[in-house]
Amino acid sequence: MSRYPLETVSLGSEPLRHLVIYPLGAEVEAALQGGEAEGTA
């Protein structure tokens, strides 16, 4: 059981992997698609 309502997403690959923490119920999928689009431009 979690103390805080959070969800995490691991992005990138070693050695540049990082963890992004979102509040539970946030639009995580939309945020990830927006971030990937910016990274490919």
C-alpha distance matrix in Angstrom:
0.0 3.8 6.6 9.0 9.8 11.4 12.6 15.0 18.3 20.4 24.1 27.3 28.2 28.8 30.1 29.4 25.8 23.6 20.1 19.8 16.9 17.0 15.4 13.6 16.5 19.1 22.0 20.8 23.4 26.2 25.5 25.6 28.8 30.4 29.6 31.0 34.1 34.8 34.5 37.0 39.7
3.8 0.0 3.8 5.5 6.8 8.1 10.0 12.4 16.0 18.2 21.7 25.1 26.3 26.9 28.0 27.0 23.5 20.9 17.3 16.8 13.6 13.7 12.2 11.1 14.5 16.5 19.6 18.5 21.4 23.9 22.8 23.1 26.5 27.8 26.9 28.6 31.6 32.1 31.8 34.6 37.0
6.6 3.8 0.0 3.8 6.8 8.9 11.8 14.1 17.9 20.1 23.5 26.8 28.2 28.7 29.4 28.2 25.0 22.0 18.5 17.6 14.2 14.2 12.3 11.9 15.4 17.2 20.6 19.8 23.1 25.2 23.8 24.6 28.1 28.8 27.9 30.0 32.9 33.0 33.0 36.0 38.2
9.0 5.5 3.8 0.0 3.8 5.7 9.2 11.9 15.6 18.2 21.3 24.7 26.6 27.4 28.1 26.5 23.3 20.1 16.4 14.9 11.3 10.8 8.6 8.7 12.3 13.7 17.2 16.7 20.1 21.9 20.4 21.5 24.9 25.5 24.7 27.0 29.7 29.7 30.0 33.0 35.0
9.8 6.8 6.8 3.8 0.0 3.8 7.1 10.5 14.0 17.1 20.0 23.7 25.8 27.1 28.1 26.2 22.9 19.8 16.0 14.1 10.4 8.9 6.1 5.1 8.6 10.5 14.0 13.7 17.0 18.8 17.8 19.0 22.2 23.0 22.6 24.8 27.4 27.7 28.2 31.0 33.0
11.4 8.1 8.9 5.7 3.8 0.0 3.8 6.8 10.3 13.4 16.2 19.9 22.1 23.5 24.4 22.4 19.1 16.0 12.3 10.3 6.7 5.7 4.5 4.6 8.3 9.1 12.2 11.1 14.5 16.4 15.0 15.9 19.3 20.0 19.3 21.5 24.2 24.5 24.7 27.5 29.7
12.6 10.0 11.8 9.2 7.1 3.8 0.0 3.8 7.0 10.3 13.2 16.9 19.1 20.8 22.1 20.1 16.6 13.9 10.2 8.5 5.9 5.4 6.2 5.5 8.3 8.7 10.9 8.8 11.7 14.3 13.0 13.1 16.5 17.8 17.0 18.7 21.6 22.2 22.2 24.8 27.2
15.0 12.4 14.1 11.9 10.5 6.8 3.8 0.0 3.8 6.7 9.7 13.3 15.4 17.0 18.3 16.4 12.8 10.3 6.7 5.6 4.5 6.1 8.7 9.0 11.3 10.7 12.1 9.0 11.6 14.2 12.3 11.6 15.2 16.5 15.0 16.4 19.7 20.1 19.6 22.3 24.9
18.3 16.0 17.9 15.6 14.0 10.3 7.0 3.8 0.0 3.8 6.3 10.0 12.4 14.5 16.1 13.9 10.4 8.5 5.8 5.3 6.6 8.1 11.3 11.6 13.1 11.8 12.0 8.3 9.9 12.6 10.7 8.9 12.5 14.1 12.3 13.2 16.6 17.3 16.4 18.9 21.7
20.4 18.2 20.1 18.2 17.1 13.4 10.3 6.7 3.8 0.0 3.8 6.9 8.8 10.8 12.4 10.6 6.9 5.9 4.6 6.4 8.9 11.3 14.7 15.3 16.9 15.5 15.4 11.7 12.6 15.1 13.0 10.5 13.8 15.4 12.9 13.1 16.8 17.3 15.6 18.0 21.1
24.1 21.7 23.5 21.3 20.0 16.2 13.2 9.7 6.3 3.8 0.0 3.8 6.8 9.6 11.1 8.5 5.7 5.5 6.2 7.4 10.8 13.0 16.6 17.6 18.7 16.7 15.9 12.2 12.5 14.3 12.0 9.1 11.9 13.2 10.2 10.0 13.8 14.0 12.0 14.3 17.5
27.3 25.1 26.8 24.7 23.7 19.9 16.9 13.3 10.0 6.9 3.8 0.0 3.8 6.9 8.4 6.0 4.4 6.5 8.9 10.7 14.3 16.6 20.3 21.4 22.4 20.3 19.3 15.7 15.5 17.1 14.8 11.6 13.7 14.8 11.6 10.5 14.1 14.1 11.2 13.2 16.5
28.2 26.3 28.2 26.6 25.8 22.1 19.1 15.4 12.4 8.8 6.8 3.8 0.0 3.8 6.1 5.5 4.6 8.1 10.8 13.5 16.9 19.5 23.1 24.0 25.2 23.5 22.6 18.9 18.7 20.5 18.4 15.2 17.1 18.5 15.3 13.9 17.3 17.4 14.2 15.7 19.1
28.8 26.9 28.7 27.4 27.1 23.5 20.8 17.0 14.5 10.8 9.6 6.9 3.8 0.0 3.0 4.9 5.1 8.7 11.8 15.0 18.2 21.3 24.9 25.9 27.6 25.9 25.4 21.7 21.9 23.8 21.4 18.4 20.6 21.7 18.3 17.3 20.7 20.3 17.0 18.7 21.9
30.1 28.0 29.4 28.1 28.1 24.4 22.1 18.3 16.1 12.4 11.1 8.4 6.1 3.0 0.0 3.8 5.8 9.0 12.4 15.6 18.8 22.1 25.7 27.1 28.9 27.0 26.7 23.1 23.6 25.2 22.5 19.7 22.0 22.7 19.0 18.3 21.6 20.7 17.4 19.4 22.2
29.4 27.0 28.2 26.5 26.2 22.4 20.1 16.4 13.9 10.6 8.5 6.0 5.5 4.9 3.8 0.0 3.8 6.5 10.2 12.8 16.4 19.4 23.1 24.8 26.4 24.2 23.7 20.2 20.8 22.0 19.1 16.6 18.9 19.2 15.5 15.1 18.3 17.2 14.0 16.4 19.1
25.8 23.5 25.0 23.3 22.9 19.1 16.6 12.8 10.4 6.9 5.7 4.4 4.6 5.1 5.8 3.8 0.0 3.8 7.0 10.0 13.4 16.5 20.1 21.5 23.2 21.3 21.0 17.4 18.1 19.8 17.1 14.5 17.2 18.0 14.5 14.3 17.8 17.3 14.5 17.0 20.0
23.6 20.9 22.0 20.1 19.8 16.0 13.9 10.3 8.5 5.9 5.5 6.5 8.1 8.7 9.0 6.5 3.8 0.0 3.8 6.7 10.0 13.2 16.8 18.6 20.5 18.5 18.6 15.2 16.6 18.1 15.1 13.1 16.3 16.7 13.4 14.1 17.6 16.8 14.7 17.7 20.4
20.1 17.3 18.5 16.4 16.0 12.3 10.2 6.7 5.8 4.6 6.2 8.9 10.8 11.8 12.4 10.2 7.0 3.8 0.0 3.8 6.5 9.9 13.4 15.0 17.1 15.4 16.1 12.7 14.7 16.5 13.6 12.2 15.8 16.4 13.6 14.8 18.3 17.9 16.4 19.4 22.1
19.8 16.8 17.6 14.9 14.1 10.3 8.5 5.6 5.3 6.4 7.4 10.7 13.5 15.0 15.6 12.8 10.0 6.7 3.8 0.0 3.8 6.6 10.3 12.3 14.2 12.0 12.8 9.7 12.3 13.6 10.6 10.0 13.7 14.0 11.6 13.6 16.8 16.3 15.6 18.8 21.1
16.9 13.6 14.2 11.3 10.4 6.7 5.9 4.5 6.6 8.9 10.8 14.3 16.9 18.2 18.8 16.4 13.4 10.0 6.5 3.8 0.0 3.8 7.0 9.2 11.7 10.1 11.8 9.5 12.8 14.2 11.6 11.9 15.6 15.8 14.2 16.5 19.4 19.1 18.9 22.1 24.1
17.0 13.7 14.2 10.8 8.9 5.7 5.4 6.1 8.1 11.3 13.0 16.6 19.5 21.3 22.1 19.4 16.5 13.2 9.9 6.6 3.8 0.0 3.8 6.3 8.2 6.4 8.6 7.2 10.9 12.1 9.9 11.2 14.6 14.8 14.0 16.6 19.1 19.0 19.6 22.5 24.3
15.4 12.2 12.3 8.6 6.1 4.5 6.2 8.7 11.3 14.7 16.6 20.3 23.1 24.9 25.7 23.1 20.1 16.8 13.4 10.3 7.0 3.8 0.0 3.8 6.2 5.6 9.1 9.0 12.7 13.8 12.3 14.1 17.2 17.4 17.2 19.8 22.0 22.1 23.0 25.9 27.5
13.6 11.1 11.9 8.7 5.1 4.6 5.5 9.0 11.6 15.3 17.6 21.4 24.0 25.9 27.1 24.8 21.5 18.6 15.0 12.3 9.2 6.3 3.8 0.0 3.8 5.6 8.9 9.0 12.2 13.9 13.3 14.8 17.6 18.5 18.7 20.8 23.1 23.8 24.6 27.1 29.0
16.5 14.5 15.4 12.3 8.6 8.3 8.3 11.3 13.1 16.9 18.7 22.4 25.2 27.6 28.9 26.4 23.2 20.5 17.1 14.2 11.7 8.2 6.2 3.8 0.0 3.8 6.5 7.9 10.5 11.8 12.1 14.0 16.2 17.1 18.0 20.1 21.9 22.9 24.2 26.4 28.1
19.1 16.5 17.2 13.7 10.5 9.1 8.7 10.7 11.8 15.5 16.7 20.3 23.5 25.9 27.0 24.2 21.3 18.5 15.4 12.0 10.1 6.4 5.6 5.6 3.8 0.0 3.8 5.5 8.6 9.1 8.8 11.2 13.5 13.8 14.7 17.2 18.8 19.5 21.0 23.3 24.8
22.0 19.6 20.6 17.2 14.0 12.2 10.9 12.1 12.0 15.4 15.9 19.3 22.6 25.4 26.7 23.7 21.0 18.6 16.1 12.8 11.8 8.6 9.1 8.9 6.5 3.8 0.0 3.8 5.7 5.5 6.3 8.8 10.3 10.8 12.4 14.5 15.7 16.9 18.6 20.6 22.0
20.8 18.5 19.8 16.7 13.7 11.1 8.8 9.0 8.3 11.7 12.2 15.7 18.9 21.7 23.1 20.2 17.4 15.2 12.7 9.7 9.5 7.2 9.0 9.0 7.9 5.5 3.8 0.0 3.8 5.5 5.1 6.1 8.7 9.9 10.5 12.3 14.3 15.5 16.5 18.6 20.5
23.4 21.4 23.1 20.1 17.0 14.5 11.7 11.6 9.9 12.6 12.5 15.5 18.7 21.9 23.6 20.8 18.1 16.6 14.7 12.3 12.8 10.9 12.7 12.2 10.5 8.6 5.7 3.8 0.0 3.8 5.5 5.2 6.3 8.7 10.0 10.7 12.4 14.5 15.5 16.8 18.9
26.2 23.9 25.2 21.9 18.8 16.4 14.3 14.2 12.6 15.1 14.3 17.1 20.5 23.8 25.2 22.0 19.8 18.1 16.5 13.6 14.2 12.1 13.8 13.9 11.8 9.1 5.5 5.5 3.8 0.0 3.8 5.5 5.2 6.2 8.7 10.0 10.7 12.6 14.4 15.8 17.1
25.5 22.8 23.8 20.4 17.8 15.0 13.0 12.3 10.7 13.0 12.0 14.8 18.4 21.4 22.5 19.1 17.1 15.1 13.6 10.6 11.6 9.9 12.3 13.3 12.1 8.8 6.3 5.1 5.5 3.8 0.0 3.8 5.5 5.2 6.2 8.7 10.0 10.8 12.4 14.6 16.0
25.6 23.1 24.6 21.5 19.0 15.9 13.1 11.6 8.9 10.5 9.1 11.6 15.2 18.4 19.7 16.6 14.5 13.1 12.2 10.0 11.9 11.2 14.1 14.8 14.0 11.2 8.8 6.1 5.2 5.5 3.8 0.0 3.8 5.4 5.1 6.1 8.6 10.0 10.6 12.5 14.7
28.8 26.5 28.1 24.9 22.2 19.3 16.5 15.2 12.5 13.8 11.9 13.7 17.1 20.6 22.0 18.9 17.2 16.3 15.8 13.7 15.6 14.6 17.2 17.6 16.2 13.5 10.3 8.7 6.3 5.2 5.5 3.8 0.0 3.8 5.5 5.2 6.2 8.7 10.0 10.9 12.7
30.4 27.8 28.8 25.5 23.0 20.0 17.8 16.5 14.1 15.4 13.2 14.8 18.5 21.7 22.7 19.2 18.0 16.7 16.4 14.0 15.8 14.8 17.4 18.5 17.1 13.8 10.8 9.9 8.7 6.2 5.2 5.4 3.8 0.0 3.8 5.5 5.2 6.4 8.8 10.3 11.2
29.6 26.9 27.9 24.7 22.6 19.3 17.0 15.0 12.3 12.9 10.2 11.6 15.3 18.3 19.0 15.5 14.5 13.4 13.6 11.6 14.2 14.0 17.2 18.7 18.0 14.7 12.4 10.5 10.0 8.7 6.2 5.1 5.5 3.8 0.0 3.8 5.5 5.2 6.3 8.9 10.4
31.0 28.6 30.0 27.0 24.8 21.5 18.7 16.4 13.2 13.1 10.0 10.5 13.9 17.3 18.3 15.1 14.3 14.1 14.8 13.6 16.5 16.6 19.8 20.8 20.1 17.2 14.5 12.3 10.7 10.0 8.7 6.1 5.2 5.5 3.8 0.0 3.8 5.4 5.1 6.4 8.9
34.1 31.6 32.9 29.7 27.4 24.2 21.6 19.7 16.6 16.8 13.8 14.1 17.3 20.7 21.6 18.3 17.8 17.6 18.3 16.8 19.4 19.1 22.0 23.1 21.9 18.8 15.7 14.3 12.4 10.7 10.0 8.6 6.2 5.2 5.5 3.8 0.0 3.8 5.5 5.4 6.6
34.8 32.1 33.0 29.7 27.7 24.5 22.2 20.1 17.3 17.3 14.0 14.1 17.4 20.3 20.7 17.2 17.3 16.8 17.9 16.3 19.1 19.0 22.1 23.8 22.9 19.5 16.9 15.5 14.5 12.6 10.8 10.0 8.7 6.4 5.2 5.4 3.8 0.0 3.8 5.6 5.5
34.5 31.8 33.0 30.0 28.2 24.7 22.2 19.6 16.4 15.6 12.0 11.2 14.2 17.0 17.4 14.0 14.5 14.7 16.4 15.6 18.9 19.6 23.0 24.6 24.2 21.0 18.6 16.5 15.5 14.4 12.4 10.6 10.0 8.8 6.3 5.1 5.5 3.8 0.0 3.8 5.7
37.0 34.6 36.0 33.0 31.0 27.5 24.8 22.3 18.9 18.0 14.3 13.2 15.7 18.7 19.4 16.4 17.0 17.7 19.4 18.8 22.1 22.5 25.9 27.1 26.4 23.3 20.6 18.6 16.8 15.8 14.6 12.5 10.9 10.3 8.9 6.4 5.4 5.6 3.8 0.0 3.8
39.7 37.0 38.2 35.0 33.0 29.7 27.2 24.9 21.7 21.1 17.5 16.5 19.1 21.9 22.2 19.1 20.0 20.4 22.1 21.1 24.1 24.3 27.5 29.0 28.1 24.8 22.0 20.5 18.9 17.1 16.0 14.7 12.7 11.2 10.4 8.9 6.6 5.5 5.7 3.8 0.0
